[in-house]
Amino acid sequence: MAYKHDYDKILTRLTKILSRLNDGEALSVKELAQEFNTSDRTIQRDFNERLITFPIYQENKRWKMQDGFRVEKTKSLEDEIVLDIIEKITQSIGGHFSIKAKNLLSKIKNEDFNPIYTKLNIEDISDKFKEIQLLEKAIKNRLQIECYYNDEKHTTYKTIVKPLKIANYEGFWYLIAFQNETLKKYYLKNISNPTLTDIIFKSDAKIENLLDNSLSIWFQKDKKPFEVKLYADKIATKYFKRRPLPSQSIETLSNDGTMEFTIKITHEMEIIPIIKYWIPHLRVIEPEWIRDMIDKDLKRYLNQT
């Protein structure tokens, strides 16, 4: 019982210290030792060992929380559920990224037990932390970068781009950027040695909306969106009602559980892989040329088998 009592005293002390740091106070080791009726050495150990994972630092013999950081213990059940889901998503990414995310979430969550399970196939980019940190800085400050890129032909070249967003499509990570005035999508793992320049660029207000309405990395900036009308049988209807595609609009919903719906895309490859995945439960009504493309692909596939 003595051990538990000591543990409770330590936990109470650390919680109070962290709370005060979080409120912006600058804390003295000597003053804390007097307040908690313990030694300077014990308080110093609190900072150097027990609180080492938090963003704190010592300045003029006083400990402070780094600017811009807040550590909060949520009491909201809704917030707890959201944190559980975030934790499981980051676990799906794996690698060092997952470990870092778990450490951060542990500072917010009160419990280790997580009743939520997810299975997402998201590629691990933990080996790109330094590059991502630089890219984030460039995006926030609207600074052009220089970098090397290894393209599909395995040719490495140097380029200057205006980074706009880091995006994930179908589990893969990309840098969305302008090269001159052309919108490009760079596979993140093929970017190397990025460096900041001092050249500031103007942001594009339309990019956010473009990304929100995109179905895949195939989206195009300079093409006018066009409409695709689809028929879904009752198996596919159940899925697309639960998880609508961006810009999806239901035209008819029949009593037999089938439906017709439309979506807007900027490139046919945004929707063709989805249709092929759902064959025979999904088919194109119009435009006819997309239906013909899928038919030709299927015939070519069947002739090979």
C-alpha positions in Angstrom: 0.0 0.0 0.0 2.9 2.3 0.6 4.0 1.9 -3.0 0.5 2.8 -4.2 0.4 5.9 -2.0 3.8 7.0 -3.3 2.6 6.4 -6.9 -0.6 8.5 -6.2 1.5 11.3 -4.8 3.8 11.3 -7.9 0.8 11.2 -10.3 -0.9 14.0 -8.5 2.2 16.1 -8.5 2.9 15.5 -12.2 -0.7 16.3 -13.1 -0.6 19.6 -11.3 2.8 20.6 -12.7 1.7 19.7 -16.2 -1.6 21.6 -15.8 0.2 24.8 -14.7 2.7 24.5 -17.5 -0.2 24.1 -19.9 -1.7 27.4 -18.5 1.5 29.2 -19.4 3.3 29.4 -16.0 7.1 29.3 -15.7 7.9 27.0 -12.8 10.9 26.9 -10.5 12.3 23.6 -9.2 13.0 25.1 -5.8 9.5 26.6 -5.4 7.9 23.4 -6.5 9.9 21.4 -4.1 8.7 23.6 -1.2 5.1 23.4 -2.4 5.0 19.6 -2.7 7.2 19.1 0.4 9.9 17.1 -1.5 13.5 17.6 -2.6 14.9 19.7 -5.5 16.3 16.5 -6.8 12.9 14.8 -7.0 11.3 17.8 -8.9 14.3 17.9 -11.3 13.8 14.2 -11.9 10.1 14.9 -12.7 11.2 17.3 -15.5 14.2 15.3 -16.8 12.6 11.8 -16.7 8.9 11.7 -16.0 7.8 14.6 -18.2 10.5 14.3 -20.8 8.1 13.3 -23.6 6.1 16.6 -23.3 7.1 19.8 -25.2 8.8 21.5 -22.2 12.1 23.4 -21.8 14.1 25.2 -19.2 14.9 28.9 -19.5 16.5 31.1 -16.7 16.1 28.2 -14.2 12.4 28.0 -14.9 10.5 25.3 -16.8 8.0 26.3 -19.5 5.7 24.7 -22.1 6.7 25.4 -25.7 4.6 28.1 -27.5 1.8 26.7 -29.6 1.4 23.4 -27.6 -1.5 22.5 -25.4 -2.0 19.1 -23.7 -5.6 18.5 -22.6 -7.3 15.6 -20.9 -10.7 15.2 -22.6 -13.8 14.3 -20.5 -16.1 14.2 -23.5 -17.3 10.7 -24.5 -17.6 11.9 -28.1 -14.0 13.2 -28.0 -12.8 9.8 -26.6 -14.4 8.0 -29.5 -12.8 10.3 -32.0 -9.4 9.8 -30.4 -9.9 6.0 -30.4 -10.7 6.1 -34.2 -7.6 8.3 -34.9 -5.4 5.9 -32.9 -6.6 2.9 -34.9 -6.1 4.8 -38.2 -2.5 5.7 -37.3 -1.8 2.1 -36.3 -2.8 1.1 -39.8 -0.1 3.2 -41.2 2.5 1.4 -39.1 6.2 2.0 -38.7 7.7 5.0 -36.8 4.7 7.1 -37.7 2.4 4.9 -35.7 4.8 4.9 -32.7 5.0 8.7 -32.7 1.2 9.0 -33.1 0.7 6.6 -30.2 3.0 8.7 -28.0 1.1 11.9 -28.8 -2.3 10.4 -28.3 -1.2 8.9 -24.9 -0.8 12.5 -23.7 -4.4 13.2 -24.5 -6.2 10.0 -23.7 -6.9 8.7 -20.2 -7.1 5.0 -21.1 -5.0 2.5 -23.0 -7.9 0.3 -23.8 -9.4 0.9 -27.3 -12.7 -0.9 -28.2 -12.5 0.2 -31.9 -10.8 -1.8 -34.6 -10.0 -0.5 -38.1 -8.3 -2.2 -41.1 -6.8 0.4 -43.5 -4.1 -0.1 -46.0 -2.1 3.1 -45.7 1.5 3.2 -46.7 4.1 3.9 -44.1 5.9 7.3 -44.7 7.7 7.4 -41.4 11.0 7.4 -43.3 10.0 10.7 -44.8 9.4 12.7 -41.6 12.2 15.3 -42.3 10.9 15.8 -45.9 7.3 16.1 -44.7 8.3 18.6 -42.0 10.0 20.8 -44.6 7.0 20.4 -47.0 4.6 21.5 -44.3 6.6 24.5 -43.6 6.7 25.4 -47.3 3.0 24.9 -47.7 2.1 27.0 -44.6 4.5 29.9 -45.6 3.8 29.6 -49.3 7.4 29.1 -50.2 8.6 27.4 -53.4 10.9 24.4 -52.9 13.7 22.7 -54.9 13.7 19.0 -54.9 14.7 15.9 -56.8 12.0 13.6 -58.2 12.2 10.0 -59.5 9.4 9.6 -62.2 7.7 6.6 -63.6 10.5 6.1 -66.1 13.0 5.9 -63.2 14.5 9.2 -64.3 15.6 11.5 -61.5 15.5 15.2 -62.2 15.7 18.4 -60.3 12.6 20.6 -60.2 11.2 23.8 -58.6 7.6 23.6 -57.4 4.9 25.5 -55.4 3.7 22.9 -52.8 -0.1 23.2 -52.1 -1.1 20.0 -50.2 0.0 16.7 -48.9 -2.7 14.3 -49.9 -3.6 10.6 -49.5 -5.5 8.7 -52.2 -6.2 5.0 -51.9 -3.6 4.7 -49.2 -0.7 6.4 -51.1 0.8 9.7 -50.3 1.3 12.6 -52.8 2.4 16.1 -52.9 0.0 18.3 -54.8 2.0 21.2 -56.3 2.3 23.7 -59.2 5.2 23.3 -61.5 5.2 26.7 -63.3 1.4 27.0 -63.9 0.7 23.2 -64.3 -0.9 21.3 -61.4 1.2 18.2 -60.7 0.8 15.2 -58.3 4.2 13.9 -57.1 4.4 10.5 -55.4 5.7 11.5 -52.0 8.2 8.7 -51.6 9.9 9.6 -54.9 10.7 13.1 -53.6 14.2 13.6 -52.2 16.4 16.4 -50.9 13.8 19.1 -50.8 15.1 22.6 -49.8 13.2 25.8 -49.2 13.7 28.8 -51.4 12.9 32.4 -50.4 10.4 32.8 -53.3 6.8 33.3 -52.1 3.9 32.3 -54.3 0.2 33.0 -54.2 -2.2 30.3 -53.0 -5.0 29.0 -55.2 -8.4 29.3 -53.4 -9.9 26.7 -55.8 -7.5 23.9 -54.8 -9.4 23.0 -51.6 -12.7 22.7 -53.4 -11.0 20.7 -56.2 -9.6 18.2 -53.7 -12.9 17.9 -51.8 -14.7 16.9 -54.9 -12.0 14.6 -56.3 -12.5 10.8 -56.4 -8.8 9.9 -56.9 -5.4 11.2 -57.8 -6.5 11.4 -61.4 -8.4 14.7 -60.9 -7.6 17.5 -63.3 -7.6 21.2 -62.5 -8.1 22.7 -65.9 -10.8 20.4 -67.2 -14.4 21.3 -66.8 -16.2 18.7 -64.6 -18.6 16.5 -66.5 -21.4 14.2 -65.2 -21.5 10.4 -65.2 -24.8 8.6 -64.6 -24.7 5.2 -63.0 -27.0 2.3 -62.2 -26.5 0.4 -59.0 -28.2 -2.9 -58.2 -29.4 -3.4 -54.6 -26.0 -4.8 -53.5 -24.2 -1.7 -54.7 -27.0 0.7 -53.7 -26.6 -0.3 -50.0 -22.8 0.6 -50.2 -23.2 3.9 -52.1 -25.9 5.1 -49.8 -23.8 4.4 -46.8 -20.7 5.9 -48.2 -21.6 8.4 -51.0 -18.9 9.5 -53.4 -18.0 13.2 -53.5 -20.6 15.1 -55.6 -22.9 12.1 -55.7 -26.5 12.9 -56.3 -29.3 10.3 -56.3 -31.6 10.6 -59.3 -34.0 7.7 -58.6 -34.3 5.2 -55.8 -36.6 2.2 -56.7 -38.7 0.0 -54.4 -36.6 -3.0 -55.5 -33.5 -1.4 -53.8 -31.8 -0.3 -56.9 -30.9 3.3 -57.8 -29.6 5.6 -60.4 -27.2 8.4 -59.4 -24.8 10.9 -60.9 -21.4 12.1 -60.0 -19.2 14.9 -61.4 -15.6 14.1 -62.4 -12.8 15.8 -64.3 -11.1 12.6 -65.7 -12.6 9.3 -66.6 -10.0 7.4 -64.5 -11.6 8.9 -61.4 -14.6 6.6 -61.9 -13.5 3.7 -64.2 -11.6 1.8 -61.4 -14.6 2.1 -59.1 -17.0 0.8 -61.7 -14.7 -2.1 -62.5 -14.4 -3.0 -58.8 -18.2 -3.2 -58.5 -18.9 -5.2 -61.7 -21.5 -6.7 -62.1 -23.3 -4.6 -59.5 -22.6 -1.2 -61.1 -22.8 0.0 -64.7 -22.6 3.2 -66.7 -25.8 4.7 -68.2 -24.0 7.7 -69.7 -21.8 9.0 -71.2 -21.6 6.2 -73.7 -17.9 6.6 -74.4 -17.0 5.7 -70.8 -19.2 2.6 -71.0 -17.4 1.7 -74.3 -14.0 2.1 -72.7 -15.0 -0.4 -69.9 -16.5 -2.8 -72.4 -13.2 -2.8 -74.4 -11.1 -3.4 -71.3 -13.3 -6.3 -70.2 -13.2 -7.9 -73.7 -9.4 -7.6 -73.8 -9.2 -9.2 -70.4 -11.5 -12.1 -71.3 -9.6 -12.7 -74.5 -6.4 -13.2 -72.6 -7.8 -15.9 -70.3 
